[in-house]
């Protein structure tokens, strides 16, 4: 399905994309800032995400962002990852202006207060505990990242290296972060849904047009040198079963062979019919779960495969079946690829059924440099050849590029 | 020159209008299967739901319904588990099974052009799934391991314990399989369960998406309309939620100690109401105000003022025969005691003080906005319709509920809180290692 959109750039550098869909009554507004945890200093990690929380704690003229969204029947949220911070709202179509008023005010300036910072530091530390520390295997990726990335700032997860970094973040650091990264010339605004494009651009100009351009100083990210030999880290924890987490190199999200590398992980575990799922969970039963991810990072990033070892089976057996299956991958038949291409094509259509998904995709693709990927990305998967996929697999899933975290059970 | 922009005054708000459900066409296939068709949406996708009275309320062995649901897509005499998965992928389609307390659904999602062929797969699954012994054993081992990991999580333990305190251990609304329950299951039990409860002639059929209505009706008739009823010996039981009355434990605090955890899961609750009760919709608003959204009193107090938790939410859950009110938060061990004090305080405040109009309107508009917003896709509409049919309610009930919520005033909110939200009657559950309790 083709998503029609128009794009503008305001004088202050803000990129504005508008997608009209007269069949829906709601409107989705998405504001993406090109800043993520990989733009942090290694000594103050978790700051980008902590900052995302503070974006809801009051701006220059509006002390209560959320209330105004709720008052008109809307809903909002946000997320941060290594490369971007993304804010989104859905609300009734006739309430577009409320969203633009709110988003423009917090792009202008925040109400920086010690009290708000103290509360959000505490909230984020509880989030850190809830998601990473208070559940079995929760800290696995906190351990895997530094194994895979020794120099590049992908070394830490978005939540940060440890809660102490967030606990010590100061108001001055928060202010510095805002003026450095939160600027119209470092953002994309998407308006999608039951609105008229002319009215939407008029309102975007009205609320955002006068915001000052800022001097965005993005720190240079270090280049991760090619890994020369496999790395391992073994931890023993009070969990019931062994687990194994592996990371390899991966191309940057916009590299020509990214799509092929992503297809490799799709073919491994992207469906119940996936080769790796079948071999490890169904056929040999050496694992009770296994999944492969392409992380889609802006800079050269990572592919990971995680799995839980079945009770009574050894880590060595798990490793052997995984290695055998990755070898077997080289002999995969073209119909397996075609099958996954059909699935991806269909998933693309299903994903586009909500205006919020369309707005987010437009923002994320625009952040990557080409909003029209919303229309062309599915074709890129469709036209892949088996040769391209195998080349990506051989290029990226090399044994000497692998970093492995053995998460061993003291109970098993 | 432009006028100076006023950034302090919010742009004008407009009242929220109800958007009626799209037109629903009702038919009966020749073997009696009720079929509801909703032509809706902008993409050429279709969701085909078969909704069954099946789940925890209809089982002789704990976990049998859910386990049968997992095995439904693990093979038929003509298709192995892998072949079924491959054929679905060939069409870019999926079949998912969701088992609940009293309603379970098998859903086919597909591009419209593949509906005729993927319907064959759906039919094969619900009619012929044969639960191969090997798949049963694999799935049981995976479930066993998953349960053992879940058991280490404070939210899991607290949720289960609260269910027992609100409904009584063994009540179908509070049943969760434990490892030992899995030992009592067998592939044969699952086979019988599927034939009895997941037989297509016992389903309600809901089809939503962008399709030609006449063509689709003909298609449904040809694929599903001639299926004969199941073996007469396979008689489904009456819902256990009718036979087994909920027995709540005495108000009080119930601990599930889990040393070594850096947070504790706080879950508190009260017995509630069945879905058809007249206070269902009004209490949705009271619940929203107290803990149902990000602007709620609980969230403002416990997260946004005190920073005790990443999130605190309350839930007003109404099922066919009973319901519950509950509040959940995962909080630092050192904050548990005061979190409980604040929860009681907020409940008490709702009963003693009249809620300010402004605050009530924010909660009201948020809730009305969600109601309207949850009708965006054909899949959401199918889910709404399924629930109405399950509770035996007409589609107009959604409009009536919307209007009801529009007109609730502060006095009624206070009266409802006094009637249904008594802090002294709370069953309090804490899993973890709380300090100072």
Contacts between the chains, C-beta under 8 A, distances in Angstrom:
chain1	res1	chain2	res2	distance
A	1	B	43	5.7
A	21	B	42	7.2
A	23	B	42	5.1
A	24	B	376	6.4
A	25	B	19	6.2
A	25	B	372	7.2
A	26	B	372	7.8
A	26	B	373	6.1
A	26	B	376	6.8
A	60	B	7	7.3
A	61	B	7	4.1
A	61	B	8	4.8
A	62	B	7	7.5
A	62	B	8	7.6
A	66	B	294	5.6
A	66	B	295	5.4
A	67	B	295	5.7
A	67	B	362	5.7
A	68	B	10	5.6
A	70	B	293	6.6
A	70	B	294	7.5
A	70	B	295	5.0
A	70	B	362	5.1
A	70	B	363	7.5
A	70	B	365	6.6
A	70	B	366	4.0
A	70	B	369	7.7
A	71	B	10	7.7
A	71	B	13	6.2
A	71	B	361	7.0
A	71	B	362	4.9
A	71	B	365	5.6
A	71	B	366	7.7
A	72	B	13	4.9
A	72	B	14	7.7
A	72	B	365	6.4
A	72	B	369	7.3
A	73	B	16	4.8
A	73	B	365	4.7
A	73	B	366	6.5
A	73	B	368	5.7
A	73	B	369	2.5
A	73	B	370	7.8
A	73	B	372	7.0
A	73	B	373	7.8
A	74	B	366	7.9
A	74	B	369	5.9
A	75	B	366	7.5
A	75	B	369	6.9
A	75	B	370	6.9
A	75	B	373	7.0
A	90	B	373	6.4
A	91	B	369	7.1
A	92	B	14	7.4
A	92	B	16	6.4
A	92	B	369	6.7
A	92	B	372	7.1
A	94	B	14	5.0
A	95	B	11	7.9
A	95	B	13	6.9
A	95	B	14	6.9
A	97	B	11	3.9
A	98	B	10	6.4
A	98	B	11	5.3
A	98	B	13	7.2
A	101	B	7	7.2
A	101	B	10	6.6
A	101	B	11	5.5
A	104	B	7	7.9
A	105	B	7	5.6
A	108	B	7	7.7
A	118	B	307	7.3
A	119	B	304	6.5
A	119	B	305	6.8
A	119	B	306	7.3
A	119	B	307	4.4
A	120	B	307	7.2
A	121	B	307	7.3
A	122	B	306	7.7
A	122	B	307	2.9
A	122	B	308	7.4
A	123	B	303	5.8
A	123	B	304	7.9
A	123	B	307	4.9
A	123	B	309	7.4
A	123	B	310	6.1
A	124	B	310	7.9
A	125	B	332	7.8
A	126	B	263	7.1
A	126	B	307	7.2
A	126	B	308	6.9
A	126	B	309	5.3
A	126	B	310	4.7
A	126	B	330	7.4
A	126	B	331	6.8
A	126	B	332	5.8
A	127	B	310	4.0
A	129	B	262	4.9
A	129	B	263	4.9
A	129	B	330	7.8
A	129	B	332	6.8
A	130	B	263	6.1
A	130	B	310	5.1
A	130	B	330	4.9
A	131	B	310	7.8
A	133	B	262	5.2
A	133	B	263	7.9
A	134	B	153	7.8
A	134	B	154	6.5
A	134	B	261	5.6
A	134	B	262	5.4
A	134	B	263	4.5
A	134	B	330	6.9
A	135	B	152	7.4
A	135	B	153	5.2
A	136	B	149	5.5
A	136	B	152	4.8
A	136	B	153	7.1
A	137	B	149	7.7
A	206	B	5	7.2
A	207	B	5	7.4
A	210	B	2	7.9
A	210	B	5	6.6
A	238	B	260	7.5
A	239	B	149	7.3
A	239	B	152	7.3
A	240	B	145	7.2
A	240	B	148	4.6
A	240	B	149	6.1
A	240	B	152	7.3
A	241	B	145	6.0
A	241	B	148	7.6
A	241	B	149	7.3
A	271	B	85	6.4
A	271	B	89	5.3
A	272	B	81	7.5
A	272	B	82	7.8
A	272	B	85	4.0
A	273	B	82	6.1
A	273	B	85	4.0
A	273	B	86	4.7
A	273	B	89	5.4
A	278	B	82	6.4
A	281	B	138	7.4
A	281	B	142	7.4
A	282	B	81	7.3
A	282	B	82	7.3
A	282	B	138	6.7
A	285	B	138	6.0
A	285	B	141	7.3
A	288	B	141	6.8
A	288	B	142	4.5
A	288	B	145	4.7
A	288	B	146	7.3
A	289	B	142	7.2
A	308	B	145	6.7
A	308	B	149	8.0
A	310	B	141	6.8
A	310	B	145	7.2
A	311	B	141	7.2
A	311	B	144	7.8
A	311	B	145	6.2
A	339	B	86	6.3
A	339	B	89	4.6
A	339	B	90	5.5
A	340	B	89	6.8
A	342	B	89	6.4
A	342	B	90	5.9
A	342	B	91	6.6
A	342	B	92	4.4
A	343	B	89	4.8
A	343	B	92	4.8
A	344	B	92	7.7
A	345	B	92	5.8
A	346	B	91	7.5
A	346	B	92	2.6
A	346	B	93	6.8
A	346	B	110	7.6
A	346	B	111	5.5
A	347	B	92	7.1
A	349	B	43	5.5
A	349	B	44	7.5
A	349	B	45	5.9
A	349	B	111	6.4
A	350	B	43	7.7
A	350	B	45	6.0
A	350	B	109	6.8
A	352	B	43	6.4
A	353	B	41	6.7
A	353	B	42	7.8
A	353	B	43	5.5
A	353	B	45	6.7
A	353	B	376	7.9
A	353	B	377	4.7
A	353	B	378	7.7
A	353	B	379	7.4
A	354	B	376	5.9
A	354	B	377	6.0
A	355	B	376	7.4
